[in-house]
Structure formats: structure tokens, C-alpha cells
Amino acid sequence: MKYTYKPEGTCSVQMDIDINEENDTINSVKIVRGCPGNTLGVSKLVEGRKVDEVISILEGIPCGYRGTSCPDQLAKALKKYKDNK
């Protein structure tokens, strides 16, 4: 399933997430804008992981004074995905 999320409070403007609904694992993540190295690194690190595992690892990570971050917003996106399933 392809899922698109609009993050809030970060430099990134969109997250395109492909999730295998059969086993609840992440096939791929593309983060539009944001810090290129960091967003690409996060995307690669979450591939093949379970949705719940990624939420538990990334939730609550801040970026400076913002109170959120691209990883935190990815966790929020995955929680929203779960709520709407």
C-alpha cells in the first residue's frame, strides 16, 4: 500500500511510504526535501522493518528547537497509517 503523509514542523514537505500490508513491513520511504543525507539514511534504515518497530525507535526524536523531526514525523505518519487501516 502506498501512503502519503504531509509532515508538520520540519523542512521536509512530504513522505511517500510503501507498506507491505500482509506482514506490516516497510518496503520503502521517500522523504521530499529536508536534510538530504539524514532523510536518505532514515529511509534506508527503516526498509524491511515492522511498522511498530520503526514507531518505537523514531517517535519523539527532536530536531533542535522544533520539538519534532523528520524521524518523529515518520513515526507519526506510521501511527496515522495504523489508525486508518
mmCIF file as gemmi writes it, N, C-alpha and C atoms, coordinates in Angstrom:
data_model
loop_
_atom_site.group_PDB
_atom_site.id
_atom_site.type_symbol
_atom_site.label_atom_id
_atom_site.label_alt_id
_atom_site.label_comp_id
_atom_site.label_asym_id
_atom_site.label_entity_id
_atom_site.label_seq_id
_atom_site.pdbx_PDB_ins_code
_atom_site.Cartn_x
_atom_site.Cartn_y
_atom_site.Cartn_z
_atom_site.occupancy
_atom_site.B_iso_or_equiv
_atom_site.pdbx_formal_charge
_atom_site.auth_seq_id
_atom_site.auth_asym_id
_atom_site.pdbx_PDB_model_num
ATOM 1 N N . MET Axp A 1 ? 0.838 -1.171 0 1 0 ? 1 A 1
ATOM 2 C CA . MET Axp A 1 ? 0 0 0 1 0 ? 1 A 1
ATOM 3 C C . MET Axp A 1 ? 0.889 1.242 0 1 0 ? 1 A 1
ATOM 4 N N . LYS Axp A 2 ? 0.583 2.153 -0.866 1 0 ? 2 A 1
ATOM 5 C CA . LYS Axp A 2 ? 1.29 3.427 -0.915 1 0 ? 2 A 1
ATOM 6 C C . LYS Axp A 2 ? 0.531 4.415 -0.025 1 0 ? 2 A 1
ATOM 7 N N . TYR Axp A 3 ? 1.287 5.112 0.814 1 0 ? 3 A 1
ATOM 8 C CA . TYR Axp A 3 ? 0.701 6.039 1.763 1 0 ? 3 A 1
ATOM 9 C C . TYR Axp A 3 ? 1.498 7.332 1.712 1 0 ? 3 A 1
ATOM 10 N N . THR Axp A 4 ? 0.813 8.478 1.594 1 0 ? 4 A 1
ATOM 11 C CA . THR Axp A 4 ? 1.474 9.78 1.548 1 0 ? 4 A 1
ATOM 12 C C . THR Axp A 4 ? 1.095 10.572 2.787 1 0 ? 4 A 1
ATOM 13 N N . TYR Axp A 5 ? 2.095 11.195 3.387 1 0 ? 5 A 1
ATOM 14 C CA . TYR Axp A 5 ? 1.901 11.967 4.616 1 0 ? 5 A 1
ATOM 15 C C . TYR Axp A 5 ? 2.557 13.326 4.445 1 0 ? 5 A 1
ATOM 16 N N . LYS Axp A 6 ? 1.886 14.37 4.93 1 0 ? 6 A 1
ATOM 17 C CA . LYS Axp A 6 ? 2.423 15.734 4.907 1 0 ? 6 A 1
ATOM 18 C C . LYS Axp A 6 ? 2.93 16.068 6.313 1 0 ? 6 A 1
ATOM 19 N N . PRO Axp A 7 ? 4.242 16.062 6.525 1 0 ? 7 A 1
ATOM 20 C CA . PRO Axp A 7 ? 4.791 16.34 7.848 1 0 ? 7 A 1
ATOM 21 C C . PRO Axp A 7 ? 4.581 17.793 8.264 1 0 ? 7 A 1
ATOM 22 N N . GLU Axp A 8 ? 4.584 18.016 9.572 1 0 ? 8 A 1
ATOM 23 C CA . GLU Axp A 8 ? 4.427 19.363 10.122 1 0 ? 8 A 1
ATOM 24 C C . GLU Axp A 8 ? 5.637 19.688 11.001 1 0 ? 8 A 1
ATOM 25 N N . GLY Axp A 9 ? 6.116 20.924 10.9 1 0 ? 9 A 1
ATOM 26 C CA . GLY Axp A 9 ? 7.191 21.39 11.768 1 0 ? 9 A 1
ATOM 27 C C . GLY Axp A 9 ? 8.583 20.955 11.348 1 0 ? 9 A 1
ATOM 28 N N . THR Axp A 10 ? 8.725 20.49 10.118 1 0 ? 10 A 1
ATOM 29 C CA . THR Axp A 10 ? 10.038 20.059 9.62 1 0 ? 10 A 1
ATOM 30 C C . THR Axp A 10 ? 10.324 20.692 8.264 1 0 ? 10 A 1
ATOM 31 N N . CYS Axp A 11 ? 11.538 20.534 7.797 1 0 ? 11 A 1
ATOM 32 C CA . CYS Axp A 11 ? 11.918 21.032 6.472 1 0 ? 11 A 1
ATOM 33 C C . CYS Axp A 11 ? 11.338 20.16 5.36 1 0 ? 11 A 1
ATOM 34 N N . SER Axp A 12 ? 11.084 18.894 5.67 1 0 ? 12 A 1
ATOM 35 C CA . SER Axp A 12 ? 10.503 18.014 4.663 1 0 ? 12 A 1
ATOM 36 C C . SER Axp A 12 ? 9.044 18.4 4.439 1 0 ? 12 A 1
ATOM 37 N N . VAL Axp A 13 ? 8.562 18.155 3.216 1 0 ? 13 A 1
ATOM 38 C CA . VAL Axp A 13 ? 7.204 18.561 2.864 1 0 ? 13 A 1
ATOM 39 C C . VAL Axp A 13 ? 6.283 17.387 2.549 1 0 ? 13 A 1
ATOM 40 N N . GLN Axp A 14 ? 6.869 16.211 2.335 1 0 ? 14 A 1
ATOM 41 C CA . GLN Axp A 14 ? 6.055 15.044 2.006 1 0 ? 14 A 1
ATOM 42 C C . GLN Axp A 14 ? 6.832 13.767 2.282 1 0 ? 14 A 1
ATOM 43 N N . MET Axp A 15 ? 6.102 12.746 2.72 1 0 ? 15 A 1
ATOM 44 C CA . MET Axp A 15 ? 6.68 11.419 2.919 1 0 ? 15 A 1
ATOM 45 C C . MET Axp A 15 ? 5.827 10.421 2.154 1 0 ? 15 A 1
ATOM 46 N N . ASP Axp A 16 ? 6.471 9.707 1.234 1 0 ? 16 A 1
ATOM 47 C CA . ASP Axp A 16 ? 5.801 8.667 0.461 1 0 ? 16 A 1
ATOM 48 C C . ASP Axp A 16 ? 6.276 7.327 1.007 1 0 ? 16 A 1
ATOM 49 N N . ILE Axp A 17 ? 5.339 6.579 1.571 1 0 ? 17 A 1
ATOM 50 C CA . ILE Axp A 17 ? 5.668 5.34 2.265 1 0 ? 17 A 1
ATOM 51 C C . ILE Axp A 17 ? 4.976 4.181 1.562 1 0 ? 17 A 1
ATOM 52 N N . ASP Axp A 18 ? 5.732 3.134 1.287 1 0 ? 18 A 1
ATOM 53 C CA . ASP Axp A 18 ? 5.172 1.912 0.7 1 0 ? 18 A 1
ATOM 54 C C . ASP Axp A 18 ? 5.24 0.828 1.767 1 0 ? 18 A 1
ATOM 55 N N . ILE Axp A 19 ? 4.07 0.309 2.164 1 0 ? 19 A 1
ATOM 56 C CA . ILE Axp A 19 ? 3.983 -0.666 3.243 1 0 ? 19 A 1
ATOM 57 C C . ILE Axp A 19 ? 3.394 -1.966 2.72 1 0 ? 19 A 1
ATOM 58 N N . ASN Axp A 20 ? 4.031 -3.075 3.078 1 0 ? 20 A 1
ATOM 59 C CA . ASN Axp A 20 ? 3.505 -4.401 2.759 1 0 ? 20 A 1
ATOM 60 C C . ASN Axp A 20 ? 2.445 -4.713 3.821 1 0 ? 20 A 1
ATOM 61 N N . GLU Axp A 21 ? 1.191 -4.688 3.418 1 0 ? 21 A 1
ATOM 62 C CA . GLU Axp A 21 ? 0.098 -4.868 4.375 1 0 ? 21 A 1
ATOM 63 C C . GLU Axp A 21 ? -0.013 -6.301 4.896 1 0 ? 21 A 1
ATOM 64 N N . GLU Axp A 22 ? 0.51 -7.261 4.163 1 0 ? 22 A 1
ATOM 65 C CA . GLU Axp A 22 ? 0.438 -8.663 4.603 1 0 ? 22 A 1
ATOM 66 C C . GLU Axp A 22 ? 1.211 -8.894 5.895 1 0 ? 22 A 1
ATOM 67 N N . ASN Axp A 23 ? 2.407 -8.295 5.986 1 0 ? 23 A 1
ATOM 68 C CA . ASN Axp A 23 ? 3.224 -8.51 7.184 1 0 ? 23 A 1
ATOM 69 C C . ASN Axp A 23 ? 3.593 -7.215 7.908 1 0 ? 23 A 1
ATOM 70 N N . ASP Axp A 24 ? 2.949 -6.103 7.52 1 0 ? 24 A 1
ATOM 71 C CA . ASP Axp A 24 ? 3.139 -4.81 8.18 1 0 ? 24 A 1
ATOM 72 C C . ASP Axp A 24 ? 4.603 -4.371 8.213 1 0 ? 24 A 1
ATOM 73 N N . THR Axp A 25 ? 5.306 -4.562 7.098 1 0 ? 25 A 1
ATOM 74 C CA . THR Axp A 25 ? 6.686 -4.092 6.992 1 0 ? 25 A 1
ATOM 75 C C . THR Axp A 25 ? 6.777 -2.966 5.969 1 0 ? 25 A 1
ATOM 76 N N . ILE Axp A 26 ? 7.81 -2.167 6.129 1 0 ? 26 A 1
ATOM 77 C CA . ILE Axp A 26 ? 8.018 -1.025 5.244 1 0 ? 26 A 1
ATOM 78 C C . ILE Axp A 26 ? 8.873 -1.46 4.063 1 0 ? 26 A 1
ATOM 79 N N . ASN Axp A 27 ? 8.328 -1.287 2.86 1 0 ? 27 A 1
ATOM 80 C CA . ASN Axp A 27 ? 9.081 -1.59 1.647 1 0 ? 27 A 1
ATOM 81 C C . ASN Axp A 27 ? 10.044 -0.452 1.309 1 0 ? 27 A 1
ATOM 82 N N . SER Axp A 28 ? 9.537 0.787 1.389 1 0 ? 28 A 1
ATOM 83 C CA . SER Axp A 28 ? 10.375 1.937 1.066 1 0 ? 28 A 1
ATOM 84 C C . SER Axp A 28 ? 9.761 3.211 1.633 1 0 ? 28 A 1
ATOM 85 N N . VAL Axp A 29 ? 10.626 4.215 1.788 1 0 ? 29 A 1
ATOM 86 C CA . VAL Axp A 29 ? 10.204 5.551 2.221 1 0 ? 29 A 1
ATOM 87 C C . VAL Axp A 29 ? 10.959 6.56 1.381 1 0 ? 29 A 1
ATOM 88 N N . LYS Axp A 30 ? 10.238 7.539 0.859 1 0 ? 30 A 1
ATOM 89 C CA . LYS Axp A 30 ? 10.87 8.657 0.155 1 0 ? 30 A 1
ATOM 90 C C . LYS Axp A 30 ? 10.437 9.922 0.875 1 0 ? 30 A 1
ATOM 91 N N . ILE Axp A 31 ? 11.416 10.672 1.391 1 0 ? 31 A 1
ATOM 92 C CA . ILE Axp A 31 ? 11.141 11.922 2.083 1 0 ? 31 A 1
ATOM 93 C C . ILE Axp A 31 ? 11.528 13.065 1.159 1 0 ? 31 A 1
ATOM 94 N N . VAL Axp A 32 ? 10.56 13.926 0.849 1 0 ? 32 A 1
ATOM 95 C CA . VAL Axp A 32 ? 10.772 15.035 -0.071 1 0 ? 32 A 1
ATOM 96 C C . VAL Axp A 32 ? 11.251 16.255 0.712 1 0 ? 32 A 1
ATOM 97 N N . ARG Axp A 33 ? 12.382 16.804 0.277 1 0 ? 33 A 1
ATOM 98 C CA . ARG Axp A 33 ? 13.098 17.916 0.915 1 0 ? 33 A 1
ATOM 99 C C . ARG Axp A 33 ? 13.658 17.473 2.256 1 0 ? 33 A 1
ATOM 100 N N . GLY Axp A 34 ? 13.971 18.379 3.128 1 0 ? 34 A 1
ATOM 101 C CA . GLY Axp A 34 ? 14.648 18.009 4.368 1 0 ? 34 A 1
ATOM 102 C C . GLY Axp A 34 ? 16.148 17.902 4.137 1 0 ? 34 A 1
ATOM 103 N N . CYS Axp A 35 ? 16.874 17.467 5.144 1 0 ? 35 A 1
ATOM 104 C CA . CYS Axp A 35 ? 18.329 17.29 5.057 1 0 ? 35 A 1
ATOM 105 C C . CYS Axp A 35 ? 18.612 16.027 4.25 1 0 ? 35 A 1
ATOM 106 N N . PRO Axp A 36 ? 19.163 16.146 3.05 1 0 ? 36 A 1
ATOM 107 C CA . PRO Axp A 36 ? 19.275 15.008 2.138 1 0 ? 36 A 1
ATOM 108 C C . PRO Axp A 36 ? 19.944 13.763 2.713 1 0 ? 36 A 1
ATOM 109 N N . GLY Axp A 37 ? 21.081 13.927 3.353 1 0 ? 37 A 1
ATOM 110 C CA . GLY Axp A 37 ? 21.783 12.758 3.899 1 0 ? 37 A 1
ATOM 111 C C . GLY Axp A 37 ? 20.994 12.093 5.008 1 0 ? 37 A 1
ATOM 112 N N . ASN Axp A 38 ? 20.437 12.89 5.896 1 0 ? 38 A 1
ATOM 113 C CA . ASN Axp A 38 ? 19.673 12.337 7.012 1 0 ? 38 A 1
ATOM 114 C C . ASN Axp A 38 ? 18.403 11.636 6.544 1 0 ? 38 A 1
ATOM 115 N N . THR Axp A 39 ? 17.668 12.282 5.651 1 0 ? 39 A 1
ATOM 116 C CA . THR Axp A 39 ? 16.401 11.679 5.213 1 0 ? 39 A 1
ATOM 117 C C . THR Axp A 39 ? 16.65 10.413 4.389 1 0 ? 39 A 1
ATOM 118 N N . LEU Axp A 40 ? 17.702 10.417 3.579 1 0 ? 40 A 1
ATOM 119 C CA . LEU Axp A 40 ? 18.033 9.206 2.827 1 0 ? 40 A 1
ATOM 120 C C . LEU Axp A 40 ? 18.478 8.1 3.776 1 0 ? 40 A 1
ATOM 121 N N . GLY Axp A 41 ? 19.267 8.451 4.791 1 0 ? 41 A 1
ATOM 122 C CA . GLY Axp A 41 ? 19.721 7.466 5.775 1 0 ? 41 A 1
ATOM 123 C C . GLY Axp A 41 ? 18.562 6.864 6.543 1 0 ? 41 A 1
ATOM 124 N N . VAL Axp A 42 ? 17.64 7.693 7.009 1 0 ? 42 A 1
ATOM 125 C CA . VAL Axp A 42 ? 16.455 7.193 7.72 1 0 ? 42 A 1
ATOM 126 C C . VAL Axp A 42 ? 15.661 6.271 6.811 1 0 ? 42 A 1
ATOM 127 N N . SER Axp A 43 ? 15.472 6.683 5.567 1 0 ? 43 A 1
ATOM 128 C CA . SER Axp A 43 ? 14.709 5.869 4.612 1 0 ? 43 A 1
ATOM 129 C C . SER Axp A 43 ? 15.317 4.485 4.437 1 0 ? 43 A 1
ATOM 130 N N . LYS Axp A 44 ? 16.614 4.425 4.292 1 0 ? 44 A 1
ATOM 131 C CA . LYS Axp A 44 ? 17.297 3.135 4.111 1 0 ? 44 A 1
ATOM 132 C C . LYS Axp A 44 ? 17.24 2.274 5.371 1 0 ? 44 A 1
ATOM 133 N N . LEU Axp A 45 ? 17.366 2.916 6.531 1 0 ? 45 A 1
ATOM 134 C CA . LEU Axp A 45 ? 17.376 2.164 7.792 1 0 ? 45 A 1
ATOM 135 C C . LEU Axp A 45 ? 16.033 1.537 8.14 1 0 ? 45 A 1
ATOM 136 N N . VAL Axp A 46 ? 14.938 2.114 7.664 1 0 ? 46 A 1
ATOM 137 C CA . VAL Axp A 46 ? 13.619 1.568 8.014 1 0 ? 46 A 1
ATOM 138 C C . VAL Axp A 46 ? 13.12 0.514 7.025 1 0 ? 46 A 1
ATOM 139 N N . GLU Axp A 47 ? 13.742 0.405 5.871 1 0 ? 47 A 1
ATOM 140 C CA . GLU Axp A 47 ? 13.317 -0.583 4.877 1 0 ? 47 A 1
ATOM 141 C C . GLU Axp A 47 ? 13.385 -1.996 5.452 1 0 ? 47 A 1
ATOM 142 N N . GLY Axp A 48 ? 12.295 -2.737 5.298 1 0 ? 48 A 1
ATOM 143 C CA . GLY Axp A 48 ? 12.247 -4.121 5.757 1 0 ? 48 A 1
ATOM 144 C C . GLY Axp A 48 ? 11.867 -4.277 7.219 1 0 ? 48 A 1
ATOM 145 N N . ARG Axp A 49 ? 11.724 -3.178 7.936 1 0 ? 49 A 1
ATOM 146 C CA . ARG Axp A 49 ? 11.368 -3.253 9.359 1 0 ? 49 A 1
ATOM 147 C C . ARG Axp A 49 ? 9.855 -3.199 9.542 1 0 ? 49 A 1
ATOM 148 N N . LYS Axp A 50 ? 9.409 -3.734 10.653 1 0 ? 50 A 1
ATOM 149 C CA . LYS Axp A 50 ? 7.995 -3.701 11.019 1 0 ? 50 A 1
ATOM 150 C C . LYS Axp A 50 ? 7.592 -2.271 11.389 1 0 ? 50 A 1
ATOM 151 N N . VAL Axp A 51 ? 6.367 -1.926 11.057 1 0 ? 51 A 1
ATOM 152 C CA . VAL Axp A 51 ? 5.84 -0.599 11.345 1 0 ? 51 A 1
ATOM 153 C C . VAL Axp A 51 ? 5.96 -0.27 12.83 1 0 ? 51 A 1
ATOM 154 N N . ASP Axp A 52 ? 5.546 -1.173 13.705 1 0 ? 52 A 1
ATOM 155 C CA . ASP Axp A 52 ? 5.6 -0.917 15.144 1 0 ? 52 A 1
ATOM 156 C C . ASP Axp A 52 ? 7.029 -0.717 15.647 1 0 ? 52 A 1
ATOM 157 N N . GLU Axp A 53 ? 7.967 -1.446 15.087 1 0 ? 53 A 1
ATOM 158 C CA . GLU Axp A 53 ? 9.37 -1.307 15.481 1 0 ? 53 A 1
ATOM 159 C C . GLU Axp A 53 ? 9.885 0.088 15.123 1 0 ? 53 A 1
ATOM 160 N N . VAL Axp A 54 ? 9.562 0.551 13.926 1 0 ? 54 A 1
ATOM 161 C CA . VAL Axp A 54 ? 10.023 1.867 13.483 1 0 ? 54 A 1
ATOM 162 C C . VAL Axp A 54 ? 9.399 2.963 14.345 1 0 ? 54 A 1
ATOM 163 N N . ILE Axp A 55 ? 8.119 2.833 14.661 1 0 ? 55 A 1
ATOM 164 C CA . ILE Axp A 55 ? 7.47 3.818 15.529 1 0 ? 55 A 1
ATOM 165 C C . ILE Axp A 55 ? 8.196 3.897 16.866 1 0 ? 55 A 1
ATOM 166 N N . SER Axp A 56 ? 8.484 2.744 17.462 1 0 ? 56 A 1
ATOM 167 C CA . SER Axp A 56 ? 9.121 2.74 18.789 1 0 ? 56 A 1
ATOM 168 C C . SER Axp A 56 ? 10.533 3.312 18.757 1 0 ? 56 A 1
ATOM 169 N N . ILE Axp A 57 ? 11.229 3.167 17.648 1 0 ? 57 A 1
ATOM 170 C CA . ILE Axp A 57 ? 12.597 3.686 17.535 1 0 ? 57 A 1
ATOM 171 C C . ILE Axp A 57 ? 12.614 5.194 17.269 1 0 ? 57 A 1
ATOM 172 N N . LEU Axp A 58 ? 11.72 5.679 16.404 1 0 ? 58 A 1
ATOM 173 C CA . LEU Axp A 58 ? 11.807 7.058 15.919 1 0 ? 58 A 1
ATOM 174 C C . LEU Axp A 58 ? 10.934 8.066 16.662 1 0 ? 58 A 1
ATOM 175 N N . GLU Axp A 59 ? 9.899 7.608 17.325 1 0 ? 59 A 1
ATOM 176 C CA . GLU Axp A 59 ? 8.955 8.518 17.971 1 0 ? 59 A 1
ATOM 177 C C . GLU Axp A 59 ? 9.637 9.386 19.032 1 0 ? 59 A 1
ATOM 178 N N . GLY Axp A 60 ? 9.386 10.696 18.95 1 0 ? 60 A 1
ATOM 179 C CA . GLY Axp A 60 ? 9.889 11.614 19.964 1 0 ? 60 A 1
ATOM 180 C C . GLY Axp A 60 ? 11.263 12.199 19.701 1 0 ? 60 A 1
ATOM 181 N N . ILE Axp A 61 ? 11.916 11.842 18.608 1 0 ? 61 A 1
ATOM 182 C CA . ILE Axp A 61 ? 13.239 12.404 18.299 1 0 ? 61 A 1
ATOM 183 C C . ILE Axp A 61 ? 13.06 13.855 17.867 1 0 ? 61 A 1
ATOM 184 N N . PRO Axp A 62 ? 13.732 14.798 18.554 1 0 ? 62 A 1
ATOM 185 C CA . PRO Axp A 62 ? 13.605 16.213 18.179 1 0 ? 62 A 1
ATOM 186 C C . PRO Axp A 62 ? 14.694 16.639 17.19 1 0 ? 62 A 1
ATOM 187 N N . CYS Axp A 63 ? 14.461 17.756 16.537 1 0 ? 63 A 1
ATOM 188 C CA . CYS Axp A 63 ? 15.466 18.391 15.678 1 0 ? 63 A 1
ATOM 189 C C . CYS Axp A 63 ? 15.625 19.821 16.176 1 0 ? 63 A 1
ATOM 190 N N . GLY Axp A 64 ? 16.668 20.048 16.957 1 0 ? 64 A 1
ATOM 191 C CA . GLY Axp A 64 ? 16.898 21.381 17.513 1 0 ? 64 A 1
ATOM 192 C C . GLY Axp A 64 ? 15.737 21.84 18.368 1 0 ? 64 A 1
ATOM 193 N N . TYR Axp A 65 ? 15.295 23.048 18.133 1 0 ? 65 A 1
ATOM 194 C CA . TYR Axp A 65 ? 14.227 23.672 18.915 1 0 ? 65 A 1
ATOM 195 C C . TYR Axp A 65 ? 12.825 23.319 18.415 1 0 ? 65 A 1
ATOM 196 N N . ARG Axp A 66 ? 12.709 22.594 17.339 1 0 ? 66 A 1
ATOM 197 C CA . ARG Axp A 66 ? 11.425 22.354 16.684 1 0 ? 66 A 1
ATOM 198 C C . ARG Axp A 66 ? 10.452 21.484 17.492 1 0 ? 66 A 1
ATOM 199 N N . GLY Axp A 67 ? 10.974 20.611 18.327 1 0 ? 67 A 1
ATOM 200 C CA . GLY Axp A 67 ? 10.096 19.722 19.078 1 0 ? 67 A 1
ATOM 201 C C . GLY Axp A 67 ? 9.65 18.509 18.292 1 0 ? 67 A 1
ATOM 202 N N . THR Axp A 68 ? 10.074 18.421 17.046 1 0 ? 68 A 1
ATOM 203 C CA . THR Axp A 68 ? 9.798 17.263 16.188 1 0 ? 68 A 1
ATOM 204 C C . THR Axp A 68 ? 10.97 17.142 15.226 1 0 ? 68 A 1
ATOM 205 N N . SER Axp A 69 ? 10.911 16.169 14.345 1 0 ? 69 A 1
ATOM 206 C CA . SER Axp A 69 ? 11.975 15.946 13.362 1 0 ? 69 A 1
ATOM 207 C C . SER Axp A 69 ? 11.401 15.096 12.243 1 0 ? 69 A 1
ATOM 208 N N . CYS Axp A 70 ? 12.176 14.902 11.194 1 0 ? 70 A 1
ATOM 209 C CA . CYS Axp A 70 ? 11.725 14.005 10.122 1 0 ? 70 A 1
ATOM 210 C C . CYS Axp A 70 ? 11.514 12.583 10.652 1 0 ? 70 A 1
ATOM 211 N N . PRO Axp A 71 ? 12.43 12.033 11.474 1 0 ? 71 A 1
ATOM 212 C CA . PRO Axp A 71 ? 12.167 10.709 12.03 1 0 ? 71 A 1
ATOM 213 C C . PRO Axp A 71 ? 10.894 10.67 12.884 1 0 ? 71 A 1
ATOM 214 N N . ASP Axp A 72 ? 10.688 11.695 13.725 1 0 ? 72 A 1
ATOM 215 C CA . ASP Axp A 72 ? 9.49 11.759 14.553 1 0 ? 72 A 1
ATOM 216 C C . ASP Axp A 72 ? 8.236 11.861 13.685 1 0 ? 72 A 1
ATOM 217 N N . GLN Axp A 73 ? 8.305 12.644 12.628 1 0 ? 73 A 1
ATOM 218 C CA . GLN Axp A 73 ? 7.161 12.78 11.73 1 0 ? 73 A 1
ATOM 219 C C . GLN Axp A 73 ? 6.886 11.468 10.982 1 0 ? 73 A 1
ATOM 220 N N . LEU Axp A 74 ? 7.935 10.725 10.663 1 0 ? 74 A 1
ATOM 221 C CA . LEU Axp A 74 ? 7.73 9.409 10.049 1 0 ? 74 A 1
ATOM 222 C C . LEU Axp A 74 ? 6.993 8.489 11.02 1 0 ? 74 A 1
ATOM 223 N N . ALA Axp A 75 ? 7.364 8.539 12.295 1 0 ? 75 A 1
ATOM 224 C CA . ALA Axp A 75 ? 6.648 7.745 13.304 1 0 ? 75 A 1
ATOM 225 C C . ALA Axp A 75 ? 5.186 8.171 13.372 1 0 ? 75 A 1
ATOM 226 N N . LYS Axp A 76 ? 4.916 9.474 13.317 1 0 ? 76 A 1
ATOM 227 C CA . LYS Axp A 76 ? 3.538 9.97 13.333 1 0 ? 76 A 1
ATOM 228 C C . LYS Axp A 76 ? 2.775 9.49 12.09 1 0 ? 76 A 1
ATOM 229 N N . ALA Axp A 77 ? 3.453 9.495 10.947 1 0 ? 77 A 1
ATOM 230 C CA . ALA Axp A 77 ? 2.824 9.016 9.708 1 0 ? 77 A 1
ATOM 231 C C . ALA Axp A 77 ? 2.437 7.552 9.839 1 0 ? 77 A 1
ATOM 232 N N . LEU Axp A 78 ? 3.323 6.751 10.411 1 0 ? 78 A 1
ATOM 233 C CA . LEU Axp A 78 ? 3.053 5.323 10.56 1 0 ? 78 A 1
ATOM 234 C C . LEU Axp A 78 ? 1.94 5.066 11.566 1 0 ? 78 A 1
ATOM 235 N N . LYS Axp A 79 ? 1.868 5.88 12.613 1 0 ? 79 A 1
ATOM 236 C CA . LYS Axp A 79 ? 0.772 5.752 13.576 1 0 ? 79 A 1
ATOM 237 C C . LYS Axp A 79 ? -0.558 6.097 12.917 1 0 ? 79 A 1
ATOM 238 N N . LYS Axp A 80 ? -0.561 7.149 12.087 1 0 ? 80 A 1
ATOM 239 C CA . LYS Axp A 80 ? -1.767 7.531 11.378 1 0 ? 80 A 1
ATOM 240 C C . LYS Axp A 80 ? -2.182 6.44 10.402 1 0 ? 80 A 1
ATOM 241 N N . TYR Axp A 81 ? -1.221 5.849 9.721 1 0 ? 81 A 1
ATOM 242 C CA . TYR Axp A 81 ? -1.497 4.719 8.832 1 0 ? 81 A 1
ATOM 243 C C . TYR Axp A 81 ? -2.196 3.601 9.601 1 0 ? 81 A 1
ATOM 244 N N . LYS Axp A 82 ? -1.648 3.253 10.767 1 0 ? 82 A 1
ATOM 245 C CA . LYS Axp A 82 ? -2.231 2.172 11.582 1 0 ? 82 A 1
ATOM 246 C C . LYS Axp A 82 ? -3.651 2.51 12.024 1 0 ? 82 A 1
ATOM 247 N N . ASP Axp A 83 ? -3.875 3.763 12.4 1 0 ? 83 A 1
ATOM 248 C CA . ASP Axp A 83 ? -5.199 4.183 12.854 1 0 ? 83 A 1
ATOM 249 C C . ASP Axp A 83 ? -6.247 4.108 11.735 1 0 ? 83 A 1
ATOM 250 N N . ASN Axp A 84 ? -5.8 4.296 10.496 1 0 ? 84 A 1
ATOM 251 C CA . ASN Axp A 84 ? -6.729 4.311 9.358 1 0 ? 84 A 1
ATOM 252 C C . ASN Axp A 84 ? -6.857 2.975 8.631 1 0 ? 84 A 1
ATOM 253 N N . LYS Axp A 85 ? -6.164 1.968 9.116 1 0 ? 85 A 1
ATOM 254 C CA . LYS Axp A 85 ? -6.183 0.658 8.442 1 0 ? 85 A 1
ATOM 255 C C . LYS Axp A 85 ? -7.479 -0.084 8.653 1 0 ? 85 A 1
